[in-house]
Amino acid sequence: MLEPFFREAGTGPGVVCLHSNASTSGQWRGLMDGLAPKFHVLAPDSYGAGKSPDWPSARSIRLLDEVAFIEPVLARAGSPLALVGHSYGAAVALIAALANPGRVRAMALFGLLDAEAPPPNEADGIRDAVASAGLPWRPAIRAAPPNASSITGWSAARGSECRSSGNLPSRRRS
C-alpha cells in the first residue's frame, strides 16, 4: 500500500494542510511554524508531488483517489480536525469533508480562480468536480463574490511559500 510523505509539527487539535497542484507540502512550512505551538499540524504531499510516490495507475486520478491516499494522515490528525486547502488542495479537502463530515470541525479553503469569466470557467470546473465525486451529500458550492478578498497575501505574510502562480519560479509553474 502506498503512503504519502508528510510533514508534521506541534501538538494539540489536528490541522491538515493540502497544497496546490503545482506545489508540495513545503508550501505550508511558515503556517506550520505559526500553528505548531497550539496545534498538531500535518501537511502531506499528494501523489507525484514532493517525496510522495507517483499515481500508480493508467486511469486518470480522481479527487477521491487523493483523499484515499492521504487517509493515514487524516487519521493521524485525529477527529475532529481542521482542513486547510489551497487550489487543488481545496478541492481535495472538500471531497475529504464530504466523505466524512463528522471528522471535520473547520475548513479554510482558498485559491485563485477566475469566477467572473463567462461559463464554463475555473469555478465551474471545481464545482463540477466536487458534484461528480459521487458522494451522497453535496452542498451548494458557489464561487466567491467578485469583491471577495484573497488570502494569498495573508499566506505570504505568514512566511509560507504560497504565492500565485505568477510569482512561482518557472520550474514550479504548471
C-alpha positions in Angstrom: 0.0 0.0 0.0 1.4 3.4 -1.0 1.5 6.1 1.7 2.1 9.8 1.3 5.1 11.7 2.6 4.0 14.3 5.1 5.4 17.0 7.3 4.3 17.1 11.0 4.7 19.6 13.8 3.2 20.5 17.1 0.7 19.1 19.5 -3.0 19.8 20.1 -6.1 19.7 17.8 -5.3 18.3 14.3 -4.9 20.6 11.3 -4.2 19.1 7.9 -2.9 21.4 5.1 -3.3 20.3 1.5 -1.1 22.0 -1.1 -1.9 23.3 -4.6 -1.3 21.3 -7.8 2.0 22.9 -8.6 3.4 22.7 -5.1 4.4 20.3 -2.3 3.8 20.2 1.5 6.7 22.6 1.7 4.3 25.4 0.8 3.0 25.1 4.4 6.2 25.5 6.3 5.6 29.0 7.5 2.0 28.3 8.5 3.1 25.1 10.3 5.6 27.0 12.3 3.0 29.5 13.4 0.4 26.9 14.3 2.7 24.3 15.9 2.7 25.8 19.4 -1.1 25.1 19.7 -2.0 22.6 17.0 -0.9 19.2 15.6 -0.2 20.3 12.0 0.3 17.8 9.2 0.9 18.5 5.5 1.0 15.6 3.1 2.5 15.6 -0.4 -0.2 14.5 -2.9 0.5 11.8 -5.5 3.5 12.7 -7.6 4.4 15.7 -5.5 7.5 16.2 -3.4 8.5 13.0 -1.7 5.3 11.0 -2.3 5.1 8.3 -4.9 3.5 8.8 -8.3 0.0 7.8 -9.1 0.3 4.0 -9.9 -2.4 3.6 -12.4 -3.0 4.3 -16.1 -6.5 5.5 -15.1 -6.9 9.3 -14.6 -6.6 10.2 -10.9 -9.8 11.4 -9.2 -10.2 13.6 -6.1 -11.5 10.5 -4.2 -8.2 8.8 -5.0 -6.3 11.7 -3.5 -8.5 11.5 -0.3 -7.9 7.8 0.0 -4.1 8.4 -0.4 -4.0 10.9 2.5 -6.3 8.9 4.7 -3.4 7.8 7.0 -2.6 11.5 7.5 -6.2 12.4 8.3 -6.4 9.5 10.8 -3.1 10.6 12.4 -4.5 14.2 12.9 -7.4 12.8 14.9 -11.0 13.8 15.0 -12.4 16.4 14.7 -9.8 18.1 12.6 -9.4 21.3 10.6 -8.6 21.2 6.9 -6.7 23.9 5.1 -6.6 23.7 1.3 -5.1 25.8 -1.5 -6.5 25.5 -5.0 -6.3 21.7 -6.0 -5.8 21.0 -2.3 -9.0 22.9 -1.5 -10.9 20.6 -3.9 -9.3 17.5 -2.2 -10.3 19.0 1.2 -13.9 19.4 0.1 -14.1 15.8 -1.0 -12.5 14.7 2.3 -15.1 16.6 4.2 -18.0 15.3 2.1 -16.7 11.8 2.5 -16.6 12.0 6.3 -18.3 15.2 7.5 -18.3 14.2 11.2 -14.5 14.2 11.2 -14.1 17.9 10.1 -14.7 20.7 12.6 -13.4 23.6 10.4 -12.2 24.3 6.9 -10.1 27.2 5.3 -10.2 26.9 1.5 -8.7 29.3 -0.9 -7.5 29.6 -4.5 -7.1 32.0 -7.3 -10.0 31.4 -9.7 -11.5 33.5 -12.5 -15.1 33.1 -11.4 -16.1 36.2 -13.3 -15.4 34.8 -16.7 -18.4 33.5 -18.6 -19.2 29.9 -18.0 -17.6 27.5 -18.2 -14.9 29.0 -16.0 -12.5 27.7 -13.4 -15.1 27.9 -10.6 -17.5 25.8 -12.7 -14.7 23.2 -13.1 -14.2 22.8 -9.3 -18.0 22.8 -8.7 -18.4 20.1 -11.3 -15.5 18.0 -10.0 -17.0 18.1 -6.4 -20.5 17.4 -7.6 -19.4 14.5 -9.8 -17.4 12.8 -6.9 -20.4 10.6 -6.3 -20.8 11.4 -2.6 -24.3 11.4 -1.1 -24.2 14.9 0.4 -23.5 17.8 -1.9 -23.6 21.3 -0.5 -24.3 24.3 -2.7 -20.9 25.3 -4.0 -20.7 28.8 -5.3 -17.8 31.0 -6.4 -16.8 33.8 -4.1 -18.4 37.1 -4.9 -16.3 39.3 -7.2 -15.4 41.7 -4.4 -14.2 38.9 -2.1 -10.6 39.4 -0.9 -7.9 36.8 -1.4 -5.9 35.4 1.4 -2.9 34.7 -0.7 -1.4 37.8 0.7 -2.1 36.5 4.2 -0.3 33.3 3.4 2.7 35.1 2.0 2.8 37.3 5.1 2.8 34.3 7.3 6.1 33.2 5.7 4.8 30.3 3.7 5.9 29.7 0.1 2.3 30.0 -1.1 2.1 32.5 -3.9 0.1 33.0 -7.0 1.4 31.0 -9.9 2.7 34.3 -11.4 5.2 34.5 -8.5 6.4 30.9 -8.7 9.7 30.2 -10.4 9.2 28.9 -13.9 10.3 25.4 -12.9 7.3 25.2 -10.5 4.6 26.6 -12.7 2.1 24.2 -14.2 
